[in-house]
């Protein structure tokens, strides 16, 4: 018995020695980087064991604040580097022509986003990016404004039931609106989430995105067989199937429409279509398979709806705290709309909403829905100050802290839309403000998102005054969740009154 035990012990020690020898460069890199104390086998993963997403968010931010702009974090055997300084971000992006996410982050995204832009790298990513970008050109986006306005008016009417000056969670209202907009303008599907109060679609998306982060910070879930044994995996799978069923229905309907157009002698080439949608672009491209199409639609629907709705809610929360800025926004709206103050937004109105756009940009600086960007180094990256990242290391870019760098944004916690006046933006480091992503992975729909956000906020603010946030803006901050999309755990409890 003792001989067997000793043999197993020696074998285990040898495996450990071989494992450490093969990873010696990685261990040496980690030893030279600042970071929190680790626990054998688990690293820093136990710091994220709480199911309280707010606690996990502030744990991560605390690591960055305590150990500097470059921090090493061990999630079990997986080393992750977190950075926030614009100069470091610039060097990271400069070394990677594809802005690679790498296999670690790609695997986490794959089950939901399949072969969509959020989950692929390299030449495949470049091909898909070119195809999707064509569907978001400005001349196409202008045609969507009527849809933005229509669903924004439905939202404004629905908010009437909670415009009693009491605190209500407005988040679901805005999520349903942005889902209606995306489903209609991106793949021509009338979801009617607002008309039929379809909360289950929103909850599916929220559950999927939360699960991806839970998978990230708990290393035992990186083993697929362990992951599949958990209850959360079953819920995750059900949510993905529910979302995919909606997308597949929309694809079938669009294919039927294409068939009818052909039968009637119409040309279904993209350049001959009156109002081509992203789904048309994807379906008519013979190089894409069904997984590619499902992935791209999932990426837009899943990430796009949440980011825009969160941004709108954050803007309203900040305007509650800064009534003089809200009044300035309203004055601009009165100039644009004149006596017909409640009419729908048109495409000619949007370029005139200059101050509202400044308010949105400043909100995105303080509370960007995308507080973290995920990359992997392709080559060794010398960040300076003795920090060198080896090729193949996952990196988290912490935009939440990048946007609070006092070198570029003096008094960074102050809400000041004038930071984005042209004269105040000149000369600012290009990576000091990254709400829509980094380098070539800049969100393809950022212009779409800005137009939609302006339309929704214009419609709502002309009809209602945002009065107060329950507990104030700091209460929202304390409940930020550690996720792909930054928002408060309990939503946005805001009071509205009619104007």
C-alpha positions as CSV (number, residue, x, y, z in Angstrom):
1,X,0.0,0.0,0.0
2,X,2.8,2.4,1.0
3,X,4.6,1.5,-2.3
4,X,1.5,2.4,-4.4
5,X,1.1,5.6,-2.4
6,X,4.7,6.6,-2.8
7,X,4.5,5.9,-6.6
8,X,1.4,8.0,-7.0
9,X,3.1,10.8,-5.0
10,X,6.2,10.7,-7.1
11,X,4.2,10.6,-10.3
12,X,2.1,13.6,-9.1
13,X,5.2,15.6,-8.2
14,X,6.8,14.8,-11.6
15,X,3.6,16.0,-13.4
16,X,3.7,19.2,-11.3
17,X,7.3,19.8,-12.2
18,X,6.7,19.2,-15.9
19,X,3.7,21.4,-15.8
20,X,5.6,24.3,-14.1
21,X,8.6,23.8,-16.4
22,X,6.4,24.1,-19.5
23,X,4.8,27.3,-18.1
24,X,8.0,28.7,-16.6
25,X,7.9,31.8,-19.0
26,X,4.3,32.5,-18.0
27,X,5.1,32.1,-14.3
28,X,8.1,34.4,-14.6
29,X,5.9,37.0,-16.4
30,X,3.3,36.8,-13.6
31,X,5.9,37.1,-10.9
32,X,7.1,40.4,-12.4
33,X,3.6,41.9,-12.5
34,X,1.7,43.5,-9.6
35,X,-1.5,41.7,-8.5
36,X,-3.4,40.4,-5.5
37,X,-2.2,37.4,-3.4
38,X,-3.2,34.0,-4.8
39,X,-4.4,30.7,-3.4
40,X,-2.9,27.5,-4.7
41,X,-4.9,25.9,-7.5
42,X,-7.6,28.6,-7.4
43,X,-5.4,31.7,-7.9
44,X,-7.8,34.7,-7.4
45,X,-10.9,32.9,-8.5
46,X,-12.3,32.5,-5.0
47,X,-12.5,36.3,-4.8
48,X,-15.3,36.0,-7.4
49,X,-17.1,33.1,-5.8
50,X,-20.0,35.3,-4.6
51,X,-23.2,35.2,-6.7
52,X,-23.5,38.9,-6.0
53,X,-22.5,40.4,-9.4
54,X,-22.1,43.8,-7.8
55,X,-19.5,42.5,-5.3
56,X,-17.6,40.8,-8.2
57,X,-17.6,44.1,-10.2
58,X,-16.1,46.1,-7.3
59,X,-13.6,43.3,-6.5
60,X,-12.2,43.5,-10.0
61,X,-12.1,47.3,-10.0
62,X,-10.5,47.2,-6.5
63,X,-7.7,45.0,-7.9
64,X,-7.0,47.7,-10.6
65,X,-7.2,50.6,-8.1
66,X,-4.9,48.9,-5.6
67,X,-2.2,47.4,-7.8
68,X,-2.0,49.9,-10.7
69,X,-2.8,50.2,-14.4
70,X,-1.3,46.7,-15.2
71,X,-2.5,43.9,-13.0
72,X,-2.2,40.1,-13.2
73,X,-5.1,37.9,-12.1
74,X,-5.1,34.2,-11.9
75,X,-8.4,32.4,-12.5
76,X,-7.3,28.9,-11.6
77,X,-4.5,28.0,-14.0
78,X,-5.5,30.8,-16.4
79,X,-3.5,34.0,-16.2
80,X,-5.3,37.2,-17.3
81,X,-3.8,40.6,-17.5
82,X,-5.9,43.7,-16.9
83,X,-4.9,47.1,-18.2
84,X,-6.5,50.6,-18.3
85,X,-3.9,53.2,-19.4
86,X,-4.5,54.6,-22.9
87,X,-0.8,54.2,-23.9
88,X,-0.8,50.5,-22.9
89,X,-4.1,50.0,-24.8
90,X,-2.6,51.6,-27.9
91,X,0.4,49.3,-27.8
92,X,-1.8,46.2,-27.4
93,X,-3.9,47.2,-30.4
94,X,-0.9,48.1,-32.5
95,X,0.5,44.6,-32.1
96,X,-2.6,42.9,-33.4
97,X,-4.0,43.7,-36.9
98,X,-7.1,41.6,-36.2
99,X,-7.6,42.6,-32.5
100,X,-7.8,39.0,-31.5
101,X,-10.0,37.8,-28.7
102,X,-8.2,34.5,-28.5
103,X,-9.5,31.0,-27.7
104,X,-10.1,31.7,-24.0
105,X,-12.7,34.4,-24.6
106,X,-13.9,33.0,-27.9
107,X,-14.9,29.7,-26.2
108,X,-17.0,31.6,-23.7
109,X,-18.8,33.5,-26.5
110,X,-19.1,30.7,-28.9
111,X,-22.3,29.0,-27.7
112,X,-24.4,32.1,-28.0
113,X,-22.7,34.0,-30.8
114,X,-21.6,31.0,-32.9
115,X,-19.7,32.4,-35.9
116,X,-20.7,36.0,-35.2
117,X,-18.2,38.9,-35.0
118,X,-18.2,38.7,-31.2
119,X,-16.8,35.1,-31.2
120,X,-14.4,34.8,-34.2
121,X,-10.9,36.0,-35.1
122,X,-8.5,36.2,-38.0
123,X,-9.4,36.1,-41.7
124,X,-13.0,34.8,-40.9
125,X,-13.5,37.8,-38.7
126,X,-12.2,40.2,-41.4
127,X,-14.5,38.6,-44.0
128,X,-17.6,38.9,-41.8
129,X,-16.7,42.4,-40.7
130,X,-16.7,43.6,-44.3
131,X,-20.1,42.0,-45.0
132,X,-21.8,43.3,-41.8
133,X,-20.3,46.8,-42.2
134,X,-22.0,47.2,-45.6
135,X,-25.4,46.9,-43.8
136,X,-24.7,49.8,-41.5
137,X,-23.7,52.5,-44.0
138,X,-25.1,56.0,-43.3
139,X,-27.4,56.0,-46.4
140,X,-29.0,52.8,-45.1
141,X,-29.2,54.0,-41.4
142,X,-31.1,57.1,-42.5
143,X,-34.0,54.9,-43.6
144,X,-34.3,53.4,-40.2
145,X,-35.1,56.6,-38.4
146,X,-38.9,56.3,-39.0
147,X,-38.7,52.9,-37.3
148,X,-36.7,54.3,-34.4
149,X,-39.3,57.0,-34.0
150,X,-42.3,54.7,-34.2
151,X,-41.1,52.4,-31.4
152,X,-39.9,55.3,-29.4
153,X,-43.4,56.7,-29.4
154,X,-44.8,53.4,-28.3
155,X,-42.3,53.5,-25.4
156,X,-43.3,57.0,-24.5
157,X,-47.0,56.0,-24.4
158,X,-46.2,53.0,-22.2
159,X,-44.2,55.1,-19.7
160,X,-47.4,57.0,-19.0
161,X,-48.6,54.2,-16.7
162,X,-45.6,54.8,-14.4
163,X,-45.2,58.6,-14.7
164,X,-46.7,59.2,-11.3
165,X,-43.7,60.6,-9.6
166,X,-43.0,57.3,-7.8
167,X,-39.9,55.1,-8.2
168,X,-40.3,52.4,-10.9
169,X,-37.8,50.2,-12.6
170,X,-37.8,51.6,-16.2
171,X,-35.2,49.1,-17.6
172,X,-37.6,46.5,-19.0
173,X,-39.5,49.2,-20.8
174,X,-36.4,50.4,-22.6
175,X,-35.1,46.9,-23.3
176,X,-38.4,45.9,-25.0
177,X,-38.2,49.1,-27.1
178,X,-34.7,48.5,-28.3
179,X,-35.5,44.8,-29.1
180,X,-38.4,45.9,-31.2
181,X,-36.2,48.3,-33.1
182,X,-33.4,45.8,-33.7
183,X,-35.7,43.0,-34.7
184,X,-37.5,45.2,-37.2
185,X,-34.6,47.1,-38.7
186,X,-32.0,44.4,-38.7
187,X,-33.9,41.3,-39.7
188,X,-37.4,42.5,-40.6
189,X,-39.2,40.7,-37.8
190,X,-42.1,42.2,-35.9
191,X,-41.3,41.0,-32.3
192,X,-43.9,43.3,-30.7
193,X,-42.1,43.1,-27.4
194,X,-43.7,46.3,-26.2
195,X,-47.2,45.7,-27.6
196,X,-47.4,42.2,-26.0
197,X,-45.1,42.9,-23.0
198,X,-42.7,40.1,-24.0
199,X,-40.4,40.0,-21.0
200,X,-39.3,36.5,-21.6
201,X,-37.1,37.5,-24.6
202,X,-35.3,40.2,-22.6
203,X,-34.8,37.8,-19.7
204,X,-33.3,35.2,-22.1
205,X,-30.8,37.7,-23.3
206,X,-29.9,38.9,-19.8
207,X,-29.5,35.3,-18.6
208,X,-27.2,34.4,-21.4
209,X,-24.9,37.4,-20.9
210,X,-24.8,36.9,-17.1
211,X,-23.9,33.2,-17.6
212,X,-21.0,34.0,-19.9
213,X,-19.4,36.1,-17.1
214,X,-20.1,33.5,-14.4
215,X,-18.3,31.0,-16.7
216,X,-15.4,33.4,-17.0
217,X,-14.6,34.0,-13.3
218,X,-15.2,30.4,-12.1
219,X,-12.3,28.2,-13.4
220,X,-14.0,24.9,-12.5
221,X,-16.6,25.8,-15.2
222,X,-13.9,26.0,-17.8
223,X,-14.1,22.2,-17.9
224,X,-17.0,21.4,-20.2
225,X,-18.2,18.3,-18.4
226,X,-18.4,20.2,-15.1
227,X,-20.2,23.1,-16.8
228,X,-22.8,20.8,-18.2
229,X,-23.6,19.4,-14.8
230,X,-24.7,22.8,-13.4
231,X,-28.3,24.1,-13.2
232,X,-27.1,27.4,-14.7
233,X,-25.9,25.6,-17.8
234,X,-29.4,24.1,-18.4
235,X,-31.0,27.5,-18.0
236,X,-28.3,29.0,-20.4
237,X,-29.0,26.3,-23.0
238,X,-32.8,26.9,-22.8
239,X,-32.3,30.7,-23.1
240,X,-30.1,30.2,-26.2
241,X,-32.6,27.9,-27.8
242,X,-35.4,30.4,-27.2
243,X,-33.5,33.2,-28.8
244,X,-32.4,31.1,-31.7
245,X,-36.0,30.0,-32.3
246,X,-37.0,33.7,-32.8
247,X,-34.1,34.3,-35.2
248,X,-34.8,31.1,-37.2
249,X,-38.4,32.2,-37.5
250,X,-37.3,35.6,-38.9
251,X,-34.9,33.9,-41.3
252,X,-37.7,31.6,-42.6
253,X,-40.0,34.6,-43.1
254,X,-37.3,36.6,-44.9
255,X,-36.6,33.7,-47.2
256,X,-40.3,33.4,-48.0
257,X,-40.3,37.1,-48.9
258,X,-37.3,36.6,-51.2
259,X,-39.1,33.7,-52.9
260,X,-42.2,35.8,-53.5
261,X,-40.1,38.7,-54.9
262,X,-38.5,36.3,-57.3
263,X,-41.8,34.8,-58.3
264,X,-43.2,38.3,-59.1
265,X,-40.2,39.1,-61.2
266,X,-38.5,41.4,-58.7
267,X,-34.7,41.6,-58.5
268,X,-33.4,40.6,-55.0
269,X,-29.9,41.8,-55.5
270,X,-28.8,44.1,-52.7
271,X,-28.0,47.1,-54.8
272,X,-31.5,46.8,-56.4
273,X,-33.4,46.5,-53.1
274,X,-35.2,49.6,-51.8
275,X,-34.5,49.0,-48.1
276,X,-32.1,46.1,-47.6
277,X,-31.7,44.8,-44.1
278,X,-28.7,43.2,-42.5
279,X,-30.5,39.8,-42.8
280,X,-30.8,40.4,-46.6
281,X,-27.0,41.0,-46.7
282,X,-26.3,37.8,-44.9
283,X,-28.8,35.6,-46.7
284,X,-27.8,36.7,-50.1
285,X,-24.1,36.1,-49.5
286,X,-23.3,32.6,-50.6
287,X,-20.1,32.3,-48.6
288,X,-22.1,32.3,-45.3
289,X,-23.7,29.2,-43.7
290,X,-26.6,29.1,-41.2
291,X,-24.2,29.2,-38.2
292,X,-22.6,32.3,-39.6
293,X,-26.0,34.0,-40.1
294,X,-27.3,32.9,-36.7
295,X,-24.1,34.2,-35.1
296,X,-24.3,37.6,-36.6
297,X,-28.0,38.1,-35.8
298,X,-27.5,36.9,-32.2
299,X,-24.5,39.3,-31.8
300,X,-26.6,42.3,-32.9
301,X,-29.8,41.3,-31.1
302,X,-28.1,40.2,-27.9
303,X,-25.5,42.9,-27.4
304,X,-27.2,45.8,-29.3
305,X,-30.5,45.8,-27.4
306,X,-28.9,45.8,-23.9
307,X,-26.2,48.4,-24.6
308,X,-28.7,51.0,-26.0
309,X,-31.3,50.4,-23.3
310,X,-28.7,50.7,-20.6
311,X,-27.3,53.9,-22.1
312,X,-30.7,55.5,-22.2
313,X,-31.4,54.6,-18.6
314,X,-28.0,55.9,-17.5
315,X,-28.7,59.2,-19.3
316,X,-32.0,59.6,-17.5
317,X,-30.4,58.7,-14.2
318,X,-27.7,61.4,-14.6
319,X,-30.3,64.0,-15.8
320,X,-32.2,63.3,-12.6
321,X,-29.1,64.4,-10.6
322,X,-28.4,67.4,-12.9
323,X,-31.7,69.1,-13.6
324,X,-30.0,72.2,-15.1
325,X,-28.5,69.9,-17.8
326,X,-31.9,68.3,-18.4
327,X,-33.3,71.7,-18.9
328,X,-30.6,72.6,-21.4
329,X,-31.4,69.4,-23.3
330,X,-35.1,70.3,-23.4
331,X,-34.4,73.8,-24.6
332,X,-32.5,72.4,-27.6
333,X,-35.4,70.1,-28.3
334,X,-37.8,73.0,-28.2
335,X,-35.7,74.9,-30.8
336,X,-35.7,71.8,-33.1
337,X,-39.4,70.9,-32.7
338,X,-41.0,74.3,-32.2
339,X,-44.7,74.3,-31.5
340,X,-45.2,70.7,-32.6
341,X,-43.2,69.5,-29.6
342,X,-44.6,66.0,-29.5
343,X,-44.2,65.1,-33.2
344,X,-42.1,62.0,-34.1
345,X,-38.3,62.4,-34.7
346,X,-37.2,62.6,-38.4
347,X,-33.8,62.0,-39.8
348,X,-33.3,65.8,-40.3
349,X,-33.8,66.3,-36.6
350,X,-30.9,64.1,-35.4
351,X,-27.9,66.2,-36.6
352,X,-29.4,69.2,-34.8
353,X,-29.3,67.4,-31.4
354,X,-25.8,68.5,-30.7
355,X,-26.1,69.0,-27.0
356,X,-28.0,65.8,-26.5
357,X,-25.2,63.9,-28.2
358,X,-22.7,65.5,-25.8
359,X,-24.8,64.3,-22.9
360,X,-24.9,60.8,-24.3
361,X,-21.1,60.8,-24.9
362,X,-20.4,62.0,-21.3
363,X,-22.8,59.4,-20.0
364,X,-20.9,56.7,-22.0
365,X,-17.7,58.0,-20.4
366,X,-18.9,57.5,-16.9
367,X,-21.1,54.5,-17.4
368,X,-20.3,52.8,-20.6
369,X,-22.3,49.6,-21.0
370,X,-19.1,48.0,-22.3
371,X,-16.8,48.6,-19.3
372,X,-14.5,45.7,-20.2
373,X,-13.0,44.8,-23.6
374,X,-11.4,41.4,-24.2
375,X,-8.3,40.7,-26.2
376,X,-5.4,38.2,-26.5
377,X,-1.9,39.2,-27.4
378,X,-0.6,37.8,-30.7
379,X,3.0,38.9,-30.2
380,X,5.0,39.9,-27.2
381,X,3.9,43.4,-26.2
382,X,6.3,45.8,-24.4
383,X,4.1,48.1,-22.4
384,X,7.0,50.0,-21.0
385,X,8.0,50.5,-17.3
386,X,9.3,46.9,-17.4
387,X,6.0,45.3,-18.2
388,X,6.2,42.8,-21.1
389,X,3.2,40.7,-22.1
390,X,3.9,37.3,-23.7
391,X,2.1,36.2,-26.8
392,X,-1.1,34.3,-26.2
393,X,-2.1,36.1,-22.9
394,X,-5.8,37.0,-22.4
395,X,-6.1,40.7,-21.6
396,X,-9.0,42.7,-20.2
397,X,-9.1,46.4,-21.0
398,X,-10.9,48.1,-18.1
399,X,-12.7,51.0,-19.8
400,X,-14.4,52.0,-16.6
401,X,-11.0,53.2,-15.3
402,X,-9.7,54.3,-18.6
403,X,-12.6,56.8,-18.8
404,X,-11.7,58.1,-15.3
405,X,-8.1,58.9,-16.0
406,X,-7.6,62.5,-14.7
407,X,-4.9,63.2,-17.2
408,X,-7.5,63.2,-19.9
409,X,-10.7,63.9,-17.9
410,X,-9.9,66.4,-15.0
411,X,-12.2,65.9,-12.0
412,X,-13.3,62.6,-13.7
413,X,-16.3,61.8,-11.5
414,X,-18.0,65.1,-12.4
415,X,-20.7,64.9,-15.1
416,X,-19.9,67.5,-17.7
417,X,-21.2,67.2,-21.3
418,X,-19.0,70.2,-22.3
419,X,-16.0,67.8,-22.2
420,X,-17.2,66.8,-25.7
421,X,-17.3,70.2,-27.2
422,X,-15.0,70.1,-30.3
423,X,-12.5,72.4,-28.7
424,X,-12.3,70.3,-25.6
425,X,-11.9,67.0,-27.4
426,X,-9.0,68.1,-29.6
427,X,-5.7,66.4,-28.8
428,X,-7.2,63.8,-26.5
429,X,-5.5,60.4,-26.6
430,X,-7.5,58.2,-29.1
431,X,-7.7,55.4,-26.5
432,X,-8.7,57.5,-23.6
433,X,-12.4,57.2,-24.7
434,X,-13.4,53.7,-25.8
435,X,-17.2,53.1,-25.2
436,X,-17.7,51.4,-28.6
437,X,-14.6,49.1,-28.6
438,X,-11.0,49.2,-29.7
439,X,-9.2,49.6,-33.0
440,X,-10.6,47.5,-35.8
441,X,-13.1,45.8,-33.5
442,X,-14.9,49.1,-33.0
443,X,-18.6,48.3,-32.9
444,X,-19.9,48.2,-36.5
445,X,-23.2,49.6,-35.3
446,X,-22.0,52.6,-33.3
447,X,-23.6,55.1,-35.6
448,X,-26.8,53.1,-35.6
449,X,-26.7,53.0,-31.7
450,X,-26.2,56.8,-31.4
451,X,-29.0,57.6,-33.8
452,X,-31.3,55.2,-32.0
453,X,-30.4,56.5,-28.6
454,X,-30.9,60.1,-29.6
455,X,-34.3,59.2,-31.1
456,X,-35.5,57.4,-27.9
457,X,-34.2,60.1,-25.5
458,X,-35.6,62.9,-27.5
459,X,-39.0,61.3,-27.6
460,X,-39.1,60.5,-23.9
461,X,-37.6,63.8,-22.6
462,X,-40.1,65.9,-24.6
463,X,-42.9,64.1,-22.8
464,X,-41.5,63.5,-19.3
465,X,-39.2,65.0,-16.8
466,X,-36.8,62.6,-15.1
467,X,-37.1,63.6,-11.4
468,X,-35.0,61.4,-9.2
469,X,-33.1,58.1,-8.9
470,X,-33.9,56.0,-5.9
471,X,-31.0,56.3,-3.5
472,X,-29.2,58.7,-6.0
473,X,-26.6,57.9,-8.7
474,X,-24.1,56.5,-6.1
475,X,-26.6,53.9,-5.1
476,X,-26.7,52.7,-8.7
477,X,-22.9,52.6,-8.8
478,X,-22.7,50.5,-5.7
479,X,-24.9,47.8,-7.4
480,X,-23.0,47.6,-10.7
481,X,-22.8,44.0,-11.9
482,X,-19.7,42.4,-13.2
483,X,-20.9,41.4,-16.7
484,X,-20.5,41.8,-20.4
485,X,-22.9,44.8,-20.1
486,X,-22.6,47.1,-17.2
487,X,-25.8,48.0,-15.3
488,X,-27.1,48.0,-11.8
489,X,-28.1,44.6,-10.4
490,X,-31.6,45.8,-9.4
491,X,-32.2,47.9,-12.6
492,X,-33.0,51.6,-12.8
493,X,-35.6,52.8,-10.3
494,X,-36.4,56.3,-11.5
495,X,-39.3,58.6,-11.0
496,X,-41.0,60.3,-14.0
497,X,-43.7,63.0,-14.3
498,X,-45.4,64.4,-17.4
499,X,-44.3,67.7,-18.7
